[in-house]
Amino acid sequence: MSYLVATSLEEALTYLRDSGGRARVVAGATDLYLKDLPHSLVDLSALPGASVIEEADGLITLGACLTHASAASSILILSRATALAEGCMAIGSPQIRNIATLGGNVVNAAPAADAAVALVALGASAVLVDTGGRSREEAVEDLYVIFNRSAVDSTSEILLKLTIKSCGTGEGSAFTRFAPRRALSLPLVNAAARVRIENGCFREVRLVVAPVKPAPTRLLQTEAMLEGMAPCEETWRLVERAASEEVEVRSSLLRCSARYRNHLVGVLAARVLQAASERAREEEGVDGR
């Protein structure tokens, strides 16, 4: 097996073209040995802008090779995309967070990947380019095919960057998870939310839970129910019931029974919405209680 470090995008694409489908792109490669090893690996971590964190015109741009540790400690992400910082901080151990990348979290396509759940809640998009030089932009939530299989073909396509609309006045986001222990453990359930509040009422909500389906799953019915409602204790009770009833889950030997996970979906959905709402109201300069 050969290991090739690309120093430019064109060099990386050339490596992939020349390999005839026998090479695969990597960055952190923390999940590499969970899969069949390819003939060649093309390391993208040295690409210019591979780990960038930038904001312009209300849009945050993140290089796909940005590590979870860097994302979790970024002042910009902590303040304007808080759910992502919290999701990245929940992943693995310090050693893993210092190597694993946002792009890898998406392309690996684990349905309950903490950073990916946060990215979907934030409405993130992915910018990709293939060996033919064609580029495309897709919503992160549309890059899932089946369990642990992404729509990104890492033998002929590169995920370059992720973009997120920055949370502004009256907006907030949050992430939470429930797991058997605080580190190095699969979540029984995780959840993320992004909200916009105007005049004390919800005007936009994105609420995501996992693992429910092969991808981080938006609770569209619960989101629609919340339109025009006020963030309050009665609302959290309604959310807990609605979220739990909206999903169909299965029992898992790795996680828990379907009945318990169904209950957790409701509890965490209400909890993460409350946290996101308090942040949104703080942005409005209103006491979040």
N, C-alpha and C positions, 0 to 999 in steps of 0.2 A: 504493500500500500504506500502510495506517495502522499506527501503533505505539502501543499503549495500555498504560500502566503502571497496574496494579491495586494499590490500597492496602489492600484487604480481600478476603477470600475471596468474599463476596457480590458485590462489584464485578466480580471476575474471572469468576464464573459468569454474571453478567448480560451482560458483554461477549460471552461465548461463546454464550449463548442468543440474543442479539440479532443475532449474525452469521449465523445460519442455516447453520452448518457451514463458513463461509468463513474463520474465524479459527483460529489455532493458538496454544497456550500455549508460551512459551519462558522461559528463565532466563538461562543463559550464552549459548545459541544458537551455540556454536562449530561445530556441524555444519549450521547452517541452510542455507548456500549449497550444500550437497551434495544438497539436495532441491528440489522445486518450491516456489517462494515462494507463500504463501497471500495472500488479500486483506487480512488483518489479522493482527497479532501481539499477543498479550496477555502482557506481561512480569509474571512472578510474584515477582521478586526483592525487591519492596518489601512483600510480605505479612508481617504480624506472625508471628514464629516461623519464617519461611521458612528461616533458617540456624541454627536452634537446635541445640545439643548438650547433652543432658541425660541424667542417669541417675537412676532411681528404682526401688526394689524389684527390682534386678538386671536392669533393662531399659534399654537405651540408646536414646534417641529422637533422630533426626537429621532436621532440616528438609530437604526435597527440594532446596532451592536452596543448600544448603551446598556451598561450592566444594571442589575436591580439595585445594587448598593449605591451607585451614582444617582439613579432615579429617586431612591428613597431619601437621599440627603440633599437633593436639589431644592433650594429655596423657592425657585419658580414653581416646581411641581408641587411642593408642599403647600404653597399658597393658592395656586391656580388650577391644580388638578389633584387635589388632596387624596382622592380615592386611589390614584395610581401609586403615590408614595406609600400609602398604607398597604396596598396589595403587594408591592415589591418587598416591603419590610417583612411580610409574613412568609416569604418563600424560604424554604430550606434552612441553611445555616449561614453564618458570615462567610465561610469559604465559598459556598455555592453562590451567594449573592454577589460576591466580588468577581465572579467569572460568568455566570449565566446572563443572558441578554433578553431584552424585550422582544426582539424579532424572533429569537429561538422559542420563546414562550408561546408565541402565536403560531409559528410554523409547526412546532411539535404537536399542536392541536389537542392537547389534553383538555377535556371539557371543563375541568375545575381548576385550571391554572390560574393562580391568584392575580397575576398582573393582567392576563388576558380578560378575566372577568371585569376588572376595573376599566380596562380599555374599552370594552363593549359598552359599559355603563356611561362612559364619557363620550361615546359616539365617535371613537377614533377611526381614522381611515389609514390604509396602508398603501404606499407607493411602491410599485414593483416594476422591474425591467427584465426582459428575457434576452436570450442569446441572439435573437434577430434584431435587437435594438428597440423593440416595441415596449412602450411603458403603459401602465394602467394604474388606476386608483380604485381601490375597493374598500368598502366598509369592513372593518375587522370581523364583525359578526357574520359576514358572508364568506369567510375564508375556511369554514369548517365543512367537511364532507361527511365523514362518519367518525366514530370514536377513534381519536389519535391519528386521524388522517386529514391533512390540510389540502386545500385547493391550490396551494403553492407547490410547484414541482421544483424541489431544490436541486435537481440535476440540470435544469435549464432556465431557472428563473431566480432572481435575487430580490428579496424584500429590502428596499433601501432605507425607507424612513416611515415614521408614523406621525400623523398629524392629529391634533386635538384642539377643539375650540376652547379657549381659555375661559374659566369661570370668572364672570364679572360681577357687577352689583346685583344683589338679589339672587345670586346663584351659589350653590355649594354642592360638594360631593363627599362620599364616604365609602369605606370598605370595611367589611367585618367577616370573620370566619369562626367556625366552631370545629375543634379538632380534639383528639384524645390527649394531646400534649401540645406545648407551646411552640415546639420547633421540630423539624424533620418528621412531619406527620401529614398525611393526606387529610384535607378537610372533610368532615362529614357533610357540611354545607358551607358554602361561602356566598356572600352577597355584596353588591355594590349599587350605589344610586347616584344620580345627578338630578338636581331639582332647580327650578327657577320659581321664585315667589314674587308676586306683585300684589300690593295692597293687602297683604296678609293671607293670600290664597295661592295654591299651586296653579301655575300656568304651564309648566312643562315638567314632565317627570320621565326619567329612564331608570327602570328598576330591573336588575339582573341577578339571577341566582344560578347556582350550579352545585353539584352535577345533577342535572335533570334530563337533558338531552345530549346529543353528541357535541353540542356547542354551548357556551354560556347563553343562558336563556332569558330573554326579556319577558316580563310578566305584563303583557299588553293589556289584558283586561283590568288588572289592578291599576296600571298607569292611567287608563281611561277613566276609571272610577274616581281617581284623585283630582281630576281637573275641576278647579273651582273650590275645592275643599280647603279648610284651614288646617294648618299643622297643630294638632292638639291631641290629648289623650284619647278622646273618642275616635279620632281618625286612626291612631295607631292600633286600636282594638279592631277596627274594621279592616285595616290592612292585614293584620295577622290572620284573620279568618279568610279574607279574599285570596291572599297569596297562597295559603295552604290548600285551598280548594281549587286553585287554578292549575296546579301542577300534578302530574302523574309520575311517581317515582317508583323505583324497584329496590328490593332488598339487595344488599351487597355484603359479601363476606369481608371486604376490605374496609367498609364503612359502618353501616348499621342497617337496621330493619327499615322497610319502606314506611311503616307507620311513624317511626321516630323521626326519620328524615323529613317526612311531610310536615310534622310538627315544627321541626327546626326551620324549615323554609319560611313559615309564617312568622316565627319569632325573630329571625334574623332580618327578614324583609322590613318589619316594623322598626327594628332597632337601627338599621342602616339609614332608613328614610328620616328617622328622627335626628340622627347625627348630621346628615346632609342638610336638613331643614334648619337646624340651629346655626350651621355655618352660613347658610344663605341669609338668614335674618341678621347675623352679625355683620355681613357685608352691607346690609341695608342700614346698619346703625341702630338696629332694634334689639332689645333684650330677647335672646332666643328661648326663653322659658315659656 
